[in-house]
Amino acid sequence: MGLIRDRLLAGCFGAGTELDIYFAAFRIPDFVYGILITGGIVAAFLPLFSEYFQKGKEKAWELTNNVLNCFLILLIFICAILFIFTPQILNFIVPGFTIEEKAITSALTRIMFLSPIFFGISAIFSGILHYFNRFLVYSLAPILYNLGIILGILFLVPIFGIFGLAYGVILGALCHLAIQIPSAISAGFHYKPVFNFRFPGIKRIFKLMIPRTIGTAASHLNLIVITALASTLIPGSIAIFNFSNNLQYFPVGIIGISFAIAAFPALSKTWVNGQKEKFSENFSSVFKQILFLIIPISLLIFLLRAQIVRLILGTGQFGWLETRLTAASLGIFSLGLFASSLVPLLARAFFSLQDTKTPVIIGIISIVLNVALCFLFTRFLLNFSNIFQEFLRNFLKLREIKNIQVLSFPLALSISGIFNFSLLFCFLNKKISYLRLREFLLSFWKIFISCFPMTFFTYFTLRIVANLVNMNTFFGVFFQTIAALLIGLFVYLLAAFFLKSPEFETFKSSILRRFQK
């Protein structure tokens, strides 16, 4: 649904000033969402609710009502303060915008301040549904959120213009909340208007959320800096960065985060029980499985970057220049995909060791590095010729495009992401001296060797199919992409089979078990 949303946005507006305004308007509400909801409620509520529910249902529901009401008041208060000072804050977030563009961004931001309030309440109900294993309703919530934005694009934008996008965001956030309430009520929740900020559970939640809040705040400040710099570049730079960032996050979310979430309970349990060898075995297995999947996917994304962008975004107002710059940004992001996919697992390994400080400190250092690199690369990629600029143009096939400064941001994020991964891995290896490094190296070499024939056959297929179909049509590009993708993956798996890769055996047995079920 997120990909459909982005396709409609690209087709309706293109990569220009309007979408720059829309994406910039998210920055302050997203900051509130990150520090109070992702870094607070989501991280702290469920463990505490589980603990209270073991002691008694009444206490658990009392905790829920207190958290719900206290955080609702807190979110409304913070959003109200930010609502008042939005124009002043935006002077720092979008310094490159004109007075008129800042005024529209300010109006959109103020409308979107409703979304973190809805999401804050929704996060509490999500915690309840997690505890009672009601994952279907929980999984439908983000789909409805994207559906709300899609409805805004299709039906509200023709009436209200760009403000229809903001109304669509609020509609989606409201649907995200509304679908979870009936299931929470059926689980036993009953609303009570209790406001006790001195309730012991509230105090513990605030204590638990501090390290996570610092980490998520730093991450969102990183995006604010990128938005500020992009606002000073050519129109469409913010949109191009956000589109390519959303595309690269797709495999990270499906592989990196999913594997990390699934592995977290097992890692925590084995460490608490003193089973250090088992901990190492579980971590090693998941680490290698992520590598086995993400490295070939990264290479395929790089090879097929132009086709992916054309298929998903290449419609309506989204022009060829925007397509090429977005594809180049996606290509740069693909070089650091392995790091982005492994960082969630490494962070949760530290959490299993009950060490929340190390990932946060390393994350902050990486973000400082990213900001410095963003400033550095935007200077290097100004409209004058230098070796670095010429290398990027030739490497990404952008020879006739003069302004490529927008590539500074994915380049900086990829380098800082690899730096973040490297530090986390080194510090984890120091904490645990039996991480089976030989196994990692052996697996990596088998994966690396398997990728050679995959790369050759994918590129060869692209060239052949391009001569057989009309590449100016959607179906021609679609057929070329699918053919190259399937042949590339088949060759990779075949090579992994001949090299007797243990990750291939794990992958195969997992698929077979699903079919047997």
C-alpha positions as CSV (number, residue, x, y, z in Angstrom):
1,M,0.0,0.0,0.0
2,G,2.9,2.3,0.7
3,L,4.2,1.7,-2.8
4,I,0.8,2.5,-4.3
5,R,0.6,5.6,-2.2
6,D,4.0,6.8,-3.5
7,R,3.1,6.0,-7.1
8,L,-0.1,8.1,-6.8
9,L,1.8,11.0,-5.2
10,A,4.5,10.9,-7.9
11,G,1.9,10.7,-10.7
12,C,-0.3,13.5,-9.2
13,F,2.4,16.0,-8.2
14,G,5.7,14.9,-9.7
15,A,8.9,15.6,-7.8
16,G,8.5,19.4,-7.4
17,T,7.7,22.1,-4.9
18,E,4.3,20.8,-3.8
19,L,5.7,17.4,-2.7
20,D,8.7,19.1,-1.1
21,I,6.2,21.1,1.0
22,Y,4.2,17.9,1.8
23,F,7.2,15.9,2.9
24,A,8.7,18.8,4.8
25,A,5.3,19.2,6.7
26,F,5.8,15.7,8.2
27,R,9.1,16.6,10.0
28,I,7.8,18.2,13.2
29,P,4.8,15.8,13.7
30,D,7.1,12.9,13.0
31,F,9.6,14.2,15.5
32,V,6.8,14.2,18.2
33,Y,5.8,10.7,17.0
34,G,9.4,9.5,17.3
35,I,10.3,10.8,20.7
36,L,7.1,10.1,22.6
37,I,5.5,7.2,20.7
38,T,8.2,5.1,19.0
39,G,10.7,6.0,21.8
40,G,8.2,6.0,24.6
41,I,4.9,4.3,24.5
42,V,5.8,1.5,22.1
43,A,9.1,0.6,23.9
44,A,7.8,0.7,27.4
45,F,4.1,0.0,27.6
46,L,3.9,-3.7,26.6
47,P,6.5,-5.1,29.0
48,L,4.9,-3.1,31.9
49,F,1.4,-4.2,30.9
50,S,2.5,-7.8,30.8
51,E,4.0,-7.5,34.3
52,Y,0.9,-5.9,35.7
53,F,-1.4,-8.4,34.0
54,Q,0.4,-11.2,35.7
55,K,-0.4,-9.6,39.1
56,G,-4.0,-8.9,38.3
57,K,-6.3,-7.8,35.5
58,E,-7.7,-4.7,37.4
59,K,-4.2,-3.3,38.0
60,A,-3.3,-3.8,34.3
61,W,-6.4,-2.0,33.1
62,E,-5.8,0.8,35.6
63,L,-2.3,1.1,34.2
64,T,-3.7,1.2,30.7
65,N,-6.2,4.0,31.5
66,N,-3.6,6.0,33.3
67,V,-1.1,5.7,30.4
68,L,-3.9,6.5,27.9
69,N,-5.1,9.6,29.6
70,C,-1.7,11.0,30.8
71,F,0.0,10.5,27.4
72,L,-3.1,12.0,25.6
73,I,-2.8,15.1,27.8
74,L,0.9,15.3,27.2
75,L,0.6,14.8,23.4
76,I,-2.1,17.5,23.2
77,F,0.0,19.9,25.3
78,I,3.2,19.4,23.3
79,C,1.4,19.6,19.9
80,A,-0.5,22.7,21.0
81,I,2.8,24.5,21.9
82,L,4.4,23.4,18.6
83,F,1.3,24.4,16.8
84,I,1.8,28.0,18.0
85,F,5.4,28.2,17.1
86,T,5.3,26.2,13.9
87,P,6.2,29.2,11.6
88,Q,9.3,30.0,13.7
89,I,10.4,26.3,13.8
90,L,10.0,25.9,10.0
91,N,12.5,28.8,9.5
92,F,15.2,26.2,10.7
93,I,13.7,23.2,8.9
94,V,13.1,24.7,5.5
95,P,15.4,27.7,5.2
96,G,15.5,27.5,1.4
97,F,11.7,27.8,1.0
98,T,10.1,31.1,-0.1
99,I,7.7,33.0,2.3
100,E,4.7,31.5,0.4
101,E,6.1,28.0,0.5
102,K,6.8,28.3,4.3
103,A,3.2,29.5,4.9
104,I,1.7,26.5,3.1
105,T,4.1,24.1,4.9
106,S,3.1,25.7,8.2
107,A,-0.6,25.2,7.5
108,L,-0.1,21.6,6.5
109,T,2.1,20.9,9.6
110,R,-0.6,22.4,11.9
111,I,-3.2,20.1,10.4
112,M,-0.9,17.1,10.7
113,F,-0.4,17.6,14.4
114,L,-3.6,15.6,14.9
115,S,-1.7,12.5,13.6
116,P,0.7,12.0,16.5
117,I,-2.2,12.3,18.9
118,F,-4.2,9.6,17.2
119,F,-1.0,7.4,16.8
120,G,-0.2,7.9,20.5
121,I,-3.6,6.5,21.6
122,S,-3.3,3.8,18.9
123,A,0.1,2.7,20.2
124,I,-1.4,1.8,23.6
125,F,-4.1,-0.3,22.0
126,S,-1.5,-2.0,19.8
127,G,0.4,-3.0,23.0
128,I,-2.8,-4.6,24.3
129,L,-3.4,-6.5,21.1
130,H,0.2,-7.7,21.1
131,Y,-0.2,-9.1,24.6
132,F,-3.3,-11.0,23.6
133,N,-1.7,-12.2,20.3
134,R,-4.3,-10.4,18.2
135,F,-2.0,-9.6,15.3
136,L,-4.5,-9.5,12.4
137,V,-6.1,-6.3,13.5
138,Y,-2.8,-4.8,14.4
139,S,-1.4,-5.6,11.0
140,L,-4.4,-4.1,9.3
141,A,-3.9,-0.7,11.0
142,P,-0.9,0.5,8.9
143,I,-2.7,-0.6,5.7
144,L,-5.7,1.6,6.6
145,Y,-3.3,4.5,7.4
146,N,-1.9,4.3,3.8
147,L,-5.4,3.7,2.5
148,G,-6.5,7.0,4.1
149,I,-3.6,8.9,2.4
150,I,-4.5,7.2,-0.9
151,L,-8.2,8.3,-0.5
152,G,-6.9,11.8,0.2
153,I,-4.9,11.8,-3.1
154,L,-7.8,10.4,-5.1
155,F,-10.8,12.3,-3.7
156,L,-9.6,15.2,-1.4
157,V,-6.8,16.6,-3.5
158,P,-9.2,17.5,-6.4
159,I,-11.3,19.5,-4.0
160,F,-8.8,21.0,-1.5
161,G,-5.5,20.8,-3.5
162,I,-2.4,20.0,-1.5
163,F,-4.4,20.4,1.7
164,G,-6.2,17.2,0.7
165,L,-3.0,15.3,1.3
166,A,-2.9,16.5,5.0
167,Y,-6.6,15.6,5.4
168,G,-5.8,12.1,4.0
169,V,-3.0,11.7,6.6
170,I,-5.4,12.6,9.4
171,L,-8.0,10.2,8.0
172,G,-5.4,7.4,7.8
173,A,-4.2,8.0,11.4
174,L,-7.8,8.0,12.6
175,C,-8.5,4.7,10.8
176,H,-5.2,3.3,12.3
177,L,-6.7,4.0,15.8
178,A,-10.3,3.1,15.1
179,I,-9.8,-0.4,13.8
180,Q,-7.9,-1.5,17.0
181,I,-10.4,-0.2,19.6
182,P,-13.2,-2.9,19.2
183,S,-10.6,-5.7,19.5
184,A,-9.1,-4.1,22.6
185,I,-12.5,-3.8,24.2
186,S,-13.3,-7.4,23.4
187,A,-10.0,-8.3,25.2
188,G,-11.3,-6.6,28.4
189,F,-10.5,-2.9,28.1
190,H,-13.0,-0.5,29.6
191,Y,-12.3,3.2,29.5
192,K,-12.1,5.2,32.8
193,P,-11.2,8.9,33.1
194,V,-8.3,8.5,35.6
195,F,-5.4,10.9,35.5
196,N,-2.7,9.9,38.0
197,F,0.7,11.1,36.9
198,R,2.1,9.7,40.2
199,F,0.9,6.2,39.4
200,P,4.0,3.9,39.8
201,G,3.6,2.5,36.3
202,I,3.7,6.0,34.7
203,K,7.0,6.8,36.5
204,R,8.5,3.5,35.3
205,I,7.5,4.1,31.7
206,F,9.2,7.5,31.7
207,K,12.3,6.0,33.1
208,L,12.3,3.2,30.5
209,M,11.7,5.6,27.6
210,I,14.6,8.0,28.2
211,P,17.4,6.0,26.4
212,R,15.1,5.2,23.5
213,T,13.8,8.8,23.3
214,I,17.4,10.1,22.9
215,G,18.1,7.6,20.1
216,T,14.9,8.3,18.2
217,A,15.2,12.1,18.7
218,A,18.7,12.0,17.2
219,S,17.5,10.0,14.3
220,H,14.7,12.4,13.5
221,L,17.0,15.4,13.9
222,N,19.1,13.7,11.2
223,L,16.1,13.8,8.8
224,I,15.4,17.4,9.8
225,V,19.0,18.4,8.9
226,I,18.6,16.6,5.5
227,T,15.3,18.3,4.9
228,A,16.9,21.7,5.7
229,L,19.8,21.2,3.3
230,A,17.5,19.7,0.6
231,S,15.2,22.8,0.8
232,T,18.2,24.9,-0.4
233,L,18.7,22.8,-3.5
234,I,16.7,22.5,-6.7
235,P,12.9,22.1,-6.3
236,G,12.0,18.4,-5.9
237,S,15.1,17.5,-3.9
238,I,13.2,16.7,-0.7
239,A,10.7,14.6,-2.7
240,I,13.4,12.6,-4.6
241,F,15.2,11.9,-1.3
242,N,12.0,10.7,0.4
243,F,10.9,8.5,-2.6
244,S,14.3,6.8,-2.8
245,N,14.4,6.4,1.0
246,N,11.0,4.8,1.0
247,L,12.0,2.4,-1.7
248,Q,15.3,1.3,0.0
249,Y,13.4,0.9,3.3
250,F,11.1,-1.8,1.7
251,P,13.7,-4.7,1.9
252,V,15.0,-3.4,5.2
253,G,11.6,-3.6,6.7
254,I,10.8,-7.0,5.3
255,I,14.1,-8.7,6.0
256,G,16.2,-6.8,8.5
257,I,13.5,-5.6,10.9
258,S,11.3,-8.8,10.6
259,F,14.2,-11.1,11.3
260,A,15.4,-8.9,14.2
261,I,11.9,-8.8,15.8
262,A,11.5,-12.6,15.4
263,A,15.0,-13.3,16.9
264,F,14.7,-10.9,19.9
265,P,12.6,-13.2,22.2
266,A,15.0,-16.1,21.6
267,L,18.1,-14.0,22.2
268,S,16.7,-12.5,25.4
269,K,15.6,-15.9,26.8
270,T,18.9,-17.7,26.1
271,W,21.0,-14.9,27.6
272,V,18.9,-14.6,30.7
273,N,19.1,-18.4,31.2
274,G,22.9,-18.3,30.9
275,Q,22.9,-20.2,27.6
276,K,25.7,-18.2,26.1
277,E,26.6,-20.8,23.4
278,K,23.0,-21.0,22.4
279,F,22.8,-17.2,22.3
280,S,25.8,-17.2,19.9
281,E,24.3,-19.9,17.8
282,N,20.9,-18.1,17.4
283,F,22.6,-14.7,16.7
284,S,25.0,-16.3,14.1
285,S,22.2,-18.1,12.4
286,V,20.0,-15.0,12.0
287,F,22.9,-12.8,11.0
288,K,23.9,-15.2,8.2
289,Q,20.3,-15.6,7.0
290,I,20.0,-11.8,6.7
291,L,23.3,-11.7,4.7
292,F,22.1,-14.5,2.5
293,L,19.0,-12.6,1.5
294,I,20.0,-8.9,1.6
295,I,23.3,-9.1,-0.4
296,P,21.8,-10.4,-3.6
297,I,18.7,-8.2,-3.2
298,S,21.1,-5.2,-2.8
299,L,22.9,-6.1,-6.1
300,L,19.6,-6.7,-7.9
301,I,18.2,-3.3,-6.7
302,F,21.4,-1.6,-8.0
303,L,21.1,-3.4,-11.4
304,L,17.4,-2.8,-11.7
305,R,17.2,0.6,-10.1
306,A,15.9,2.5,-13.1
307,Q,13.3,-0.2,-13.9
308,I,12.1,-0.2,-10.2
309,V,11.7,3.6,-10.2
310,R,10.0,3.6,-13.6
311,L,7.5,0.9,-12.5
312,I,6.6,2.3,-9.1
313,L,6.9,6.1,-9.6
314,G,7.2,6.7,-13.4
315,T,3.7,7.9,-14.2
316,G,1.8,11.2,-14.7
317,Q,3.8,14.2,-13.6
318,F,6.9,12.3,-12.6
319,G,9.4,13.1,-15.3
320,W,12.5,11.5,-16.8
321,L,14.9,13.7,-14.9
322,E,13.3,12.9,-11.5
323,T,13.3,9.2,-12.5
324,R,17.0,9.2,-13.1
325,L,17.9,11.1,-10.0
326,T,15.6,8.9,-7.8
327,A,17.1,5.8,-9.4
328,A,20.6,7.0,-8.8
329,S,19.7,7.7,-5.1
330,L,18.2,4.2,-4.8
331,G,21.4,2.8,-6.3
332,I,23.5,4.5,-3.7
333,F,21.2,3.4,-0.9
334,S,21.5,-0.2,-2.1
335,L,25.3,-0.1,-1.4
336,G,24.5,0.3,2.4
337,L,21.4,-2.0,2.5
338,F,23.3,-4.8,4.2
339,A,24.3,-2.5,7.1
340,S,20.8,-1.0,7.4
341,S,19.3,-4.6,7.5
342,L,21.8,-5.9,10.1
343,V,21.7,-2.9,12.5
344,P,18.2,-3.8,14.0
345,L,19.5,-7.3,14.8
346,L,22.7,-6.0,16.4
347,A,20.8,-3.4,18.4
348,R,18.4,-6.1,19.7
349,A,21.4,-8.3,20.6
350,F,22.6,-5.5,22.9
351,F,19.1,-5.1,24.3
352,S,19.2,-8.9,25.1
353,L,22.3,-8.2,27.1
354,Q,20.3,-5.5,28.9
355,D,22.7,-2.9,27.4
356,T,20.6,0.0,25.9
357,K,23.3,2.7,26.2
358,T,25.8,1.3,23.7
359,P,23.5,1.3,20.6
360,V,22.2,4.7,21.5
361,I,25.7,6.2,21.8
362,I,26.9,4.6,18.6
363,G,23.7,5.7,16.9
364,I,24.3,9.3,17.9
365,I,27.9,9.2,16.8
366,S,26.8,7.8,13.4
367,I,24.1,10.6,13.1
368,V,26.7,13.3,13.8
369,L,28.9,11.7,11.1
370,N,26.0,11.6,8.7
371,V,25.2,15.3,9.2
372,A,28.9,16.3,8.6
373,L,29.0,14.2,5.5
374,C,25.8,15.8,4.2
375,F,27.4,19.2,4.4
376,L,30.6,17.9,2.9
377,F,29.1,16.2,-0.1
378,T,26.7,19.0,-0.9
379,R,29.8,21.2,-1.2
380,F,31.6,18.6,-3.4
381,L,28.6,18.2,-5.7
382,L,28.1,21.9,-6.5
383,N,27.9,22.9,-10.2
384,F,31.6,22.6,-10.9
385,S,33.6,19.7,-12.2
386,N,35.8,17.6,-9.9
387,I,37.0,14.0,-9.8
388,F,34.4,13.0,-7.2
389,Q,31.5,14.5,-9.1
390,E,32.7,13.0,-12.4
391,F,33.1,9.5,-10.8
392,L,29.5,9.6,-9.5
393,R,28.1,10.8,-12.9
394,N,29.9,8.0,-14.8
395,F,29.1,5.3,-12.1
396,L,25.4,6.2,-12.0
397,K,25.0,7.1,-15.7
398,L,24.1,10.8,-15.1
399,R,26.7,12.4,-17.4
400,E,24.4,15.1,-18.9
401,I,22.7,16.1,-15.6
402,K,24.3,19.1,-14.2
403,N,22.9,19.3,-10.6
404,I,23.3,16.1,-8.7
405,Q,23.6,17.5,-5.2
406,V,20.6,15.5,-4.0
407,L,22.8,12.4,-4.1
408,S,24.7,13.8,-1.1
409,F,22.0,12.5,1.2
410,P,21.8,8.8,0.3
411,L,25.6,8.8,0.0
412,A,26.0,10.2,3.5
413,L,23.3,7.9,5.0
414,S,24.9,4.8,3.4
415,I,28.4,5.6,4.7
416,S,27.2,6.5,8.2
417,G,25.0,3.3,8.2
418,I,28.0,1.2,7.4
419,F,30.0,3.0,10.1
420,N,27.1,2.3,12.6
421,F,27.0,-1.4,11.7
422,S,30.8,-1.7,12.0
423,L,30.9,-0.1,15.5
424,L,28.0,-2.2,16.8
425,F,29.6,-5.4,15.5
426,C,33.0,-4.6,17.0
427,F,31.6,-3.7,20.4
428,L,29.3,-6.8,20.4
429,N,32.3,-8.9,19.6
430,K,34.2,-7.4,22.5
431,K,31.3,-8.1,24.8
432,I,30.9,-11.7,23.5
433,S,34.2,-13.3,22.4
434,Y,32.5,-16.3,20.7
435,L,30.6,-14.8,17.8
436,R,31.8,-17.4,15.4
437,L,33.6,-15.0,13.1
438,R,35.0,-17.8,10.9
439,E,31.4,-18.9,10.2
440,F,30.5,-15.4,9.2
441,L,33.5,-15.1,6.8
442,L,32.8,-18.5,5.2
443,S,29.2,-17.7,4.7
444,F,30.0,-14.3,3.3
445,W,32.5,-15.7,0.7
446,K,29.9,-18.3,-0.5
447,I,27.3,-15.6,-0.8
448,F,29.8,-13.2,-2.5
449,I,30.8,-15.9,-5.0
450,S,27.2,-16.9,-5.7
451,C,26.4,-13.2,-6.6
452,F,29.0,-13.2,-9.5
453,P,27.0,-15.4,-11.9
454,M,23.7,-13.8,-10.7
455,T,25.0,-10.3,-11.6
456,F,26.2,-11.5,-15.1
457,F,22.9,-13.3,-16.0
458,T,20.7,-10.4,-14.7
459,Y,22.6,-7.8,-16.7
460,F,22.6,-10.1,-19.8
461,T,18.9,-10.7,-19.5
462,L,18.2,-7.0,-19.2
463,R,20.1,-6.3,-22.5
464,I,18.4,-9.2,-24.4
465,V,14.8,-8.4,-23.2
466,A,15.3,-4.7,-24.0
467,N,15.6,-5.7,-27.7
468,L,12.4,-7.9,-27.6
469,V,9.9,-5.5,-26.0
470,N,8.8,-1.9,-26.2
471,M,10.7,-0.2,-23.4
472,N,8.5,2.9,-23.7
473,T,5.5,1.1,-22.2
474,F,4.8,0.0,-18.6
475,F,4.3,-3.7,-19.7
476,G,7.6,-3.7,-21.5
477,V,9.6,-2.4,-18.5
478,F,7.6,-4.8,-16.2
479,F,8.4,-7.9,-18.4
480,Q,12.1,-6.9,-18.6
481,T,12.3,-6.4,-14.8
482,I,10.5,-9.7,-13.9
483,A,12.5,-11.7,-16.4
484,A,15.9,-10.3,-15.2
485,L,14.8,-10.7,-11.5
486,L,13.7,-14.3,-11.8
487,I,16.7,-15.4,-13.8
488,G,19.0,-13.6,-11.4
489,L,17.5,-15.1,-8.3
490,F,17.4,-18.6,-9.9
491,V,21.1,-18.4,-10.8
492,Y,22.0,-17.1,-7.3
493,L,20.1,-20.0,-5.5
494,L,21.6,-22.5,-8.0
495,A,25.1,-21.2,-7.2
496,A,24.4,-21.3,-3.5
497,F,23.2,-24.9,-3.8
498,F,26.4,-26.0,-5.6
499,L,28.6,-24.2,-3.0
500,K,26.6,-26.1,-0.3
501,S,25.7,-22.8,1.5
502,P,24.1,-23.7,4.9
503,E,21.9,-20.7,4.6
504,F,20.5,-22.1,1.4
505,E,19.6,-25.3,3.2
506,T,17.9,-23.3,6.0
507,F,16.0,-21.3,3.4
508,K,14.9,-24.4,1.5
509,S,13.8,-26.3,4.5
510,S,11.8,-23.3,5.8
511,I,10.0,-23.1,2.4
512,L,9.3,-26.8,2.4
513,R,7.9,-26.7,5.9
514,R,5.5,-24.0,4.9
515,F,4.2,-26.1,2.0
516,Q,3.9,-29.2,4.2
517,K,1.8,-27.2,6.7
